[in-house]
Amino acid sequence: MAVFGTVFMPKMALATFENEQWSKTSVVDAQSIQMHPGAHVLHYSSTCFEGLKAFRHADGSVNIFRMDENIKRMAQSSRLLNLPAIDTQQLSDMIIDIVKQYADEVPAPPGSMYIRPTHIGTEASIGKAAAPSATSMLYVLLSPVGDYFSGGAKPLRLLLAEDGMRCAPHMGMIKSGGNYASALGPILDAKSKVNADQILFCPDGDVQETGAANFVLIDGNEIITKQLDTSFLHGITRSSLLTIAADMGMTVSERELSVSELLERAAKPGTEAALSGTAAVLTPVGTLIQDEQEFSVGTGEAGPTTMKLRQALNEIQWGQAQDKHGWLTKV
């Protein structure tokens, strides 16, 4: 089985922005793009992306999950990075058309077709360190993927980091490559020193997110996560799971969560914690690490509510449960 996200469809959808307008979409070879070595993105990180999935249903149809929300977030990221404004209808058409072209390649559940729209600044100008790129490129890659947890959903180990942030506070809600790069060093250091799978960034004791996913705490019938602000990513999987939790009658608390409250609640029997994201949906967290001391979350194993929420979301994505919120787009 290939590593998640390393297999790509041979063609991709592409459009460029030049002379104050977007080109018509073309379908091109996904093996390469042409770009000047002085392109703005290569020097000043003018880049944002999205991650969403298409699923094959039992009737053979292919359905994209929450495409409109991903496009809305990409438009926001582009605006906040001062990239040219994307044409949201064009991007919608690009996604649907390229997925339709490879509909026969969409794996059956638990597999899916991972969709990666990407927007980059292409102007060849190394003098624009303090100015935006006037030109850009927008493309949509497809990658058929299997179950992220082919070997089972093993509970993660998280190091609590109270002396740093994943990225600059005003960049947190932007899905930009630089944010992931800035978190990579601390994550690798945590893996090396305490065998942590990820870092849970908690600047000044404020529980925020990990390097690549949102964090939720489940205490009985209550699901707790940080309220939205500019400092962390507004996860679409997070939003979906909170909606499902409310549908199940759970209490959804979007509020400040301190490290001390987290550790106090985590020690209680029945408490669960998890990370949410497109690739893994909802990943159980079994251990929290602080100052080289380890704390189990509840039993330290995947909790029943975590797996129930994950299954409920999967069933909507896979067409096995009613899509009452209108989250699926049929291609």
N, C-alpha and C positions, 0 to 999 in steps of 0.2 A: 504494500500500500504506500503510495507517494505521501510525502509530508504535506500537511494541510497547507493549501495555498501555493503550491509549487507547480501545478499543472494548469495550463492555460489553453483556451480555445485559440485556433490559429488566426482568427480575424477579430478586430475590435472596431467600435464606432469612434469617429474622430471629427472634431470641428475646431477651427482656429478663429481667433479674434484679431483682426488687423483693420487699420483705417476706420476705426470706430464702428465696426460691424462684424457679426458672426458669419462665417462661411456656411455653406450648405454642409450637412453631415455627409461623410463618406465612410465606407467600410474598407479598412486597410489591413495590411499584414500586422499582426500583433507582436512580431519579433523585434521591431525596432521603431524608433521615431527619429526624425531629423531635427537637430537643435544645435545652435551655435554654442561653442564652449564658453562664450561670455553671457549665456542666457541668465536672466535675472534669477531664476529658480536655483541655479547651481551655486550662486554666490550669496544670495540674500533670502533664500528659503521661502520664496513666494509660491507656496504649494498647499493645497488642501485636498481631501479625498473623502469618500464615503464607503461604507461597507453594508451591503444588504444582500438578501438571498431570494432566489426563486425556488419553488418547491413543486414536485410532481404529485398530483393527487391520484387517487385510485381510479378516477374516470379518465385518466390520461391527460387531463388539462394541466397547464403550467401556470402557477400563480406567484406573483412577486409580493413579498411582505412589506408593508408600510413604505412603499416607494415615495409617496407624496411627502412624508415627513423627512426622509433622507434628502430629497431634492430641496426642501425648504431649509434644512440645516446646511446643505452645501452652498446655497445662495447666501446664507448668513455668513458662513466661513469666508466665502469669496469677498463679500462686502467688508468684513472686518480686517481682512488681509489687504484690502485695497487692490484686489485683482479686478479685471473687467467684470461687470455684472453678467451673470450667466442668463441665458434665455431658458427659463424653467420648463416651458413647453417643449423646446428643442431637446433638452436633456431627458425629459420624460419619453419622448419619441425615440431617442437614441437607445435608452435602456430597453424599452419594449421591443424595438425592432431587432436589436442584436440578440436578445434572449430568444425571440421568436425564431431567428435564423438557426439557433442552436438548441431549439426546444427538445429535439430527440436526444440530446446529450445531457439533459438535466437528470441527475440520478434520482432513484426512488428513495423515500425516507428510510433511514435517518440521514441520507445524503441530501445534497442540495447544490444549486449553482450559485456560487458566491459572485457577487457583482461589485466591481470596484471602479466607480467613476472617479476621475482624477483631474484636477485643474491646476495648471502650472503657468508661471510667468515666463515668457520666452524672449522678451526684448533683449537684444545683445547690447548691454550697456553696463560695464563694471563701474561706471560713475554714478550709478543710481542707488547707492547705499541708503540714501534717505528719501528716495522717491519710488513710486510704484512702477511696475512694468506696464507699458502701453499696449503690449500684445500678449496673447496667451494661447494655450492649447487645452482643450477639453477632450478626454477620451474615456471610453468605458471598456474595461477588461472583464473577461469572464473566466472563472476558475471552478470546475466541478470538484466538489469536496465530499468526503465521507463524514462519518460521525466523528466529531471532535474528540469524543471519549470512547474510541474504539476498544480501549482496554479497561473501560469502567471509569466512572467519575470519582477519582481519588481526591479526598479532601486536601485543600491547599494549606500551606504554611505561609503566613504573612508576617513580615517584620513591620512593626509600628515605628514610623520615622517622624519624630516631632520637631526636627530641626531643619527641615527642608520642604520644598514644594515640587510637584511634578513639573511645573512650568511657571512662567510669569503669571500673576493673577489675572491680568486682562486678556491673557491668551487661552485660558482654560476651556472656554466654551467653543473654541475654534478647533476643528478636527484637522490639525496640521502636522506634517511629518516632524517638524522640529520639536514638538512637545514630546513625542515618543523618543526621539534621540536624546533629549535632555534628561529623561528618566532612566535611560539604559545603564549608565555608569553605576548609580546607586543600586539598581536591581541586580546587576552582576556582582557587585560587592556583597550584597545581602546573600546571594546564592552561595558565594564562596565562603563567607564567614559563619553563617548560621543555617545554611541549607534551606533558605527561604525560597518559596516559589515566586513571590512578588513582594513589593513594598506597598504598605498602606500609608499614604502620605497624610500626616496629621499635624500640619504646622501649628505650633503653639497649642497643641492638644486638641485641635479641631479635626475630627475624622472626616476626610474628604473622599479620595478615590485611589486606586492603584495606578500603575503605569499604563494600563490598557483596559481598565474596566471600572464600572461603578460598584460601590459597596452597599450591601443591605444587611441589617441585623433583624432577626426574627425572634421575638420574645412572646411566646404563646400565640395570641391572636393579633398581635401588633407587628407590623413591619415598619422599620425605622430606617430612614436614609436622609442624607443632607438635603436641605432645600436648595432649589436651583439658584445659582448666582453665576457671575462671570468667571469664577476661579476653577471650575471643573466642567467636564464634558456632560452635556445634556443628552444622556443615552436614550436611544429610542427603544431598546430592549428594556431598559429600566422603566421607562414610561409605560410600556406595554404590561410589564409584570405588576406594576403598582395598580393599574386598571383592573387586571385580573384578580389581584388580591382583594380589591374593593368589591368586585363582583362576587367573591367568595364570602363576603361578610367580614373580612379582616379590617382592622383599624390601620389606616395608612398615615404615618407620621413623618412628614417632610420637615425636618427641624435640625437645629444644632445637636451634634452628638459628640461629647468629649471622650477622650481616651479613658478617663477614670470611670465614666458611666459605662462605656463599652466593656471594659474588663470586669466591672461589677456584674453586669447583666450576663456576660459570656459564661461566668462561673455557675450560673443557675442551671439546674437540670432542665432539659427541653429547649434551651436556647440554641438558635442556629444562626449562621452567618454565611453569606454567599457573595460572589461577584457576578455581575450581569454584563453581557455583551453579545454582539451579533454572532461571533464564532461559537462560543461555548454556551450561549443562552443563559444558564444559571449554574454557576460552579460552586459546590460546597466549600466552605472554609472550616478546617478542623482545628487549627492551632494559630494563636497569636503570640508573637515574640516581642518582648520589651526588655531592653537592657540585659540581653542574654538569658532572660527567664522566660519559660514557655508556659502558656496558659491554654488549656483546652477549651474549645467552644462547645458547651453542652457535653455530649458524649465524645466529641472529637471526630465523629463520623458524619456522613451525609444525613441530614435530618429529613423527616417525613414531609414537612411543609415545603422545604426547598424543592424536593423532588416532585411534590404535587403541583407546585407553581410551574416548574419546568415542563412537566408533562402537559399541563393545561395549555401552555403557550405552544408547545410542539403540536398538539392536537388541532389547534386553529391553523397553524402554518401548514400542516399536512392534510387539511381538509377533512379531519375526523371529528371536528366539533364546529358548531355554528360560528360564523364570522359576524357576530352581532354589532361589532364596532366598525365594520367596513374597512378592514385593514389589508385585504388582499386585492391585488390587481391582476385580473386574468389576461394573459397575453394571447 
